[in-house]
Amino acid sequence: MTRTMRPLPGLALCAALAVVSSWIGPARAQDGASPVPPATAIPGAPSAKGDAMPGAAKATVLVDSLKNPDLWRSYRSRFVTEAGRVVDTANGLISHSEGQGYGMLLAVAANDRVTFERLWGWTRANLMVRSDELMAWRWEPGKRPAVADLNNASDGDVLVAWALTEAAEAWDEPSYRVAARRMAVEVARKTILFKDKNGALLLPAVSGFSAAERADGPLINLSYWVFPAFARLPIVAPEFDWAALTASGLNLIRRSRFGTAKLPTEWISLKGDEPRPADGFPPLFSYNAIRIPLYMVWAGVGRPSDYEPFVALWSGPDRERLPIVDTADGRTVESLSESGYTALSALLLCDRKGTPLPDGFGRPQGNENYYPTTLHLLSMVALQMRNLSCPAR
């Protein structure tokens, strides 16, 4: 996907798979999925071993963290069908595992078990069509088959496994815990390289991104490091070193400071000794990478210096839009104008500098698309869970 084409917010794999298809054929379901041991329930969440921010407040639980029920009702009516499908309104009305994961997390945050079950039911019926416990990443309405590519998207799998874990904890539902464990174990077994020279690596999918499949592989996308999830997945899959992902993600963020802006690109090659922008992709800090500081703030991880490039970028005079930056020369090539995107910068600046929240932070716009609206609500949840206080100006 080139920069001049209509962007597909929140769907990093859509562009990536178009490129990796020159290396591999259409992805196939994995055969012979190994059985997963019974679910393991652990009271409370283990503490993460990654770098905690100095002075970071202890996060509260997800359930009931979305305090305004009207916001959830509006989101649900606009983006969640009666069947439980989350609709990406800017992307041909398709659905994807990322959207289902975000919807399930927000349902737990709103303490809406009925909607959560609808979302999980649709996800099971329509995306869990592989021969393992992972999900196909994209579902397209009006097409037969609606799932044309059986490859997964690791961030979607992580989000859904995390949402199921939170639901099991919130509502004491054993079936959610079993499902969370099965998915988390499969993510760990099939998409995480725990012994890579760069530390634990989360490949973007089972197929298409490894060193064996790409000349510049392995390829990573740092927005797939969902840091708050890694502190919770040990509840259901404690035998895997999730904290190693937190440590490796922070280390890679420090090493992936490209160009004068010192920002990571969407897609990064780890072929050589140091990370570099991946071949075949514009070297942009864009739609997906803007989630990196969201997940860092939400989890309360990292050193103050880890945040500096993002703070510098989002502290400019024009705070009504988020810039898409060409890391090759530091130019802003486009801006994200829907106000939901700026909730990310408001959250970051509140956390890092104590900057008062803008007046509109607590009022997502009712005419914006799925992706910016979702990021807005997630920013509100992160603010609540981190107990941050930056009264609106």
N, C-alpha and C positions, 0 to 999 in steps of 0.2 A: 504494500500500500504506500503510495507516495503522499507527500504532504499536501499536494494540490487536490487530492481526492477527498470526498466527504469522510471525516474521521468517524471511527466507530468507538464511542466512549465506553471505557470499561472492558473492552474486549481485546486485550493485548494479543491473544492467540490468533485472532482473525488475520492480522497482518503477518504474524510470525509463520503461521502454517502455510500461507501463500508462498513464502520464501523457502521454507524447508521442503516444500513439495518438489523442488528441483533436486533434492538429495534423496528423498524417500517417496515411495508410493503412498496411496491412501492408507491411513492407520487402520489396523485390525485389532479386534478384541484379543486380549491376552488369554491364551489357552491354559488350562490346568491350574486354575487359581488354587493356591494351597489353603487348607482350612485355617480359620482363625480361632485361637483359644477362647474360652468363655470370657465374658466381660469381667473386668476387675474394677470394683468400686473402691475408691479411696476417699475418706472423709476430708474435705477441704482440698485446696490446690497447693501443690508443692511450690516453693518459691523458685523463681527463675535464677539461673546462675550467670546470666548476662550482666553487662554493665548497667547498674541502676543509676538513674539521675540523682545527683546530690540533692537532698531535700525533697525528693519526690514523695507525694502522699500515697499511702496505700490505697490501691484501687478497691472499689466496692464491687459487688456482684452485678452481673448484667441484668438480671430480672428486675423489672420496675425502674430501670434507669432512664427510660423515656417517659418523662413526667407528664407531658401534655397529651392526653388521650385524643384530642382533636387532631393533632398532627399525624398520629398513627392512623386514625380513621380516614383522613384525607389521602395519605399515602396508599393505604389499602384499597380505597375506592378507585384511585387513578392507575395503579400499577399491578394490582393482584386480581386475577380473574376469579370467578366463583370456583373454578376447578383447582385453583392454587398455583397458577402459572404467573411468574413475575415477567412483565412485558417491558422490553427495552424500547421505549417510544421513539428514540432517535436512530434506531438501527433496524428498520424494517419490521418492527414489532416481533422480533425474534425473542427467544428466551435462552438462558445459558446458566451453567452451574454457578458462576459467580453471583448472578442475580438471585438465584434460589437461595444461595448461602446468605447473602445480605438480607433478603426478606425474612429468612428464618431467624437470623440474629435480631432483627428489629422486632419480630413478633415476640421473642422472649423478652426483649427490653420493654415492650409494652404489656407484658404479662397476658398475652392473648394466645392461649393454648389452642383454641378452636382454629384460628387462622394458621398457627404453626402446623397443626396436623394436616390442614389442606395443602400447605406448601410442601410438606414432607411427602404427603401422599402423591402429589403430582410429580415430584422429583423421583420418587421410587419408580413410578409407573412409566415415566417418559425418558429419564436420563440414565437410570441404572440398567442399561441394556447391554453392557459389556459382560464378559464372562468372569469378571472379578468384582471387587467391591467398590470400584471407582465409577465415576460418571462420564458419559459422553458430554462434551463441553457445550454443544450448540443444538438447539431445536428450532426449526424454521416452520412457521405456520404456512399452510397452503402447499407444502411440498411433500412428496411421497417418494422415499421415506422422509419423515421430518428430521430424523437424525441421519445425515449423510456421511458424517465423519465420526468414527468410534474413538478417536483419540480423546484423552482427558485434558483438563486444565488443572494443574496442581493447586492453584490458589482457590479455585472453586471447591475442590475436594477438601482442602484445609478449612475453608469457611463453613461448609456443611458439617464436617466432623466437629468443629468447635461449637456450632449452633446446637447440634444434638447433645453434646456434652453439657452445655449450659441448660438445655431443656431438661435433661435427666436430673441435674442438680436442683433445678428450680421446682420441678413438679414430681420428683421422685418416681420417674417412669423407667422401669428396667429396660423396656424395649428400645428406648432412645439410647440408653447407655450401651447396649449390645451393638446397635447400629453405629454409634460413634466409634466404638472400639474397632469394629471391623473395617471401617473406612480409614481410621487413623493408622492402623497396622498396615493396611495396603499402601497408603501414602508413604509410610516409612520404608517399606520393603521395596517399592517399585520406583519411587521418584527421588529419594534422598540418597546421595553419595556421602556416607558418613566418614570415609577415609580419604577424601580428596586432599590434595596438597594445600588447597585454600580453606580447609575446614569443611564442615558439613555443607553440602550443596543441595538445594532444592531445584531439581530440573523442572522446567515449565510443564512437561508432560512426559508420559511414558515413552512416547516415540518422537524422534525428530530433533533432539537437542543435545545429544551426547557427543563425545569426542569421536565415537565410531560413526556417527551419522552426519556430522558436519565438519568441513575442513577447518573451521575456526571454533569447533566445539571443545569443551562443553559451553553451551550458551545459557545465560541466566537472565532473569528479570527480577530486579530487587523489589519491585512492588508486590511480588508473590510472597515475600517474607512477612507474613501476618504475625507480627511480634506478640500481640496480646493472646493469640491462639496458642502459641508455643508454651505459654505459662499455664495453660489449662488442659492441653491434651495429655499430659502425664496422668491426669485423673483416670483416663480410660486406657492408656497404653504406656504404662510406666517403664516398660523395659527398653524404650528407645530414648536416646539422649536429645530431647527437644531443645534443651538449653544450648546445645552445641549449634543449633540453627540460629539462635539469637546471637551468639558470639560471632559466628561466621558472617551473619548478615551485617552486623555493625562494623566488622573489620572490612568487609567488601565495600560498604558505603564510604569508609575512610579512604580506601584505595581507588575508588571510582569517581575521582574529582577531575572531570575532563574540561579542558579549555580554560579560558579566563574566568568563566562563571563558576568553575569547580563543581559542576553538577553531574550526576549520573545520567546516562542515556537510558532509554527504554530497554534496549537489548544490549547485552554485554558479553563479549567473548573472554573466556578464561584460558585461551589456547597457550599463551606464553607465560612469562614470569609475572606480568602485571596485567590487570584488567584493561580492556580497550573496547571502544564501540564495535559492535558486531558488524560483520560484512553484510551488505545487502539491505541495511536498514538506515534511514536518515538518523544522524546522530543527535536526536532530540531529547530534551527533558520535556515530557508531554503528558498526555491524558492518563497514562498509567503510573508514571513515576511520581505524580503529585500525591499519590497515596503513601509514599514512603514516610514522610514526616507525620502523617496521620497515625500510622501504626506505631511509630516511635513514641509519639506523645501519649497515645492510648496506653501503651505498655509501660511507660515511664522508664525507658531504657536509653542508654547512650551517654556519652560525655557531652558537656556543653559545646565543645568544638564540633561535634558531629552535626549539630543543628545549624552551624553558622552559615553555610551556603544557602540553605533554604530561608533562613531569617533574612539574609541580605537580599535575596531575590524578592521576597514578599514584603519588604519594608519600604518599597519605593513609594513615590507620590500617588501613583494610580492604584489604589487598593480595591477598585470596583471590578477589576478583571485580573485573572491569573495569566501570566505570560507563558507561552510555549517558546523554549529557548533552543536555538541551534548551538550546541556546545562547541562546534568547530570554530565559531567566531564570536560567540556570546550575544548574537543578535536575537531580539524577539521577533519571531517569524509569524506569530499569530497570537491572539488572546482569547481566553475562555471567558465569555461575557455573561453567561448565566450566573446569577448571584449565588447559587448553591456552591459553586466552586470556591468562592471567597470565604466560605465557612472554614475551609482548611487553613487558610492564612490567618483567620481570626483566632482559631484554636491554637495554632503554633505561636503566634505573637502573645497571646494571653499566657501561655505556659512559659515561654522563654523570657518575655520582657514585662509581663504584667500589664500589657496593653488592654485598655477597656474594650469590651466587645462592641461591635457596631450595633446600632439599634435593631437592624433586621436579623440578627443572629438567631433569635428565638422565633422567627416567623418565616419559615420557608415559603417561597412563592408558589402559588397554585397553578402556574402556567409553564413551569419548567420541566425538562425531560427527566427520565428515570435516573440517569447517572448523577447529574449535579444534585438532584433532590435526595438521592440516597446518600451521597457524600455529606450533605448538610445534616441529615438526621444522624448519621454515624458520628459526625463531629460533636453534635449535641450530646450523644450518649457517652463519648469519650470524655467530654468536659465533666459530665456528672460522675462518671466512674472514677475519674482522677481527683474529684473534689476540688477542682480549680475554681477560683473566684475572681472574676474580672468584670465587675458591674458594667452594664452597657453605658456607653457615653451618650 
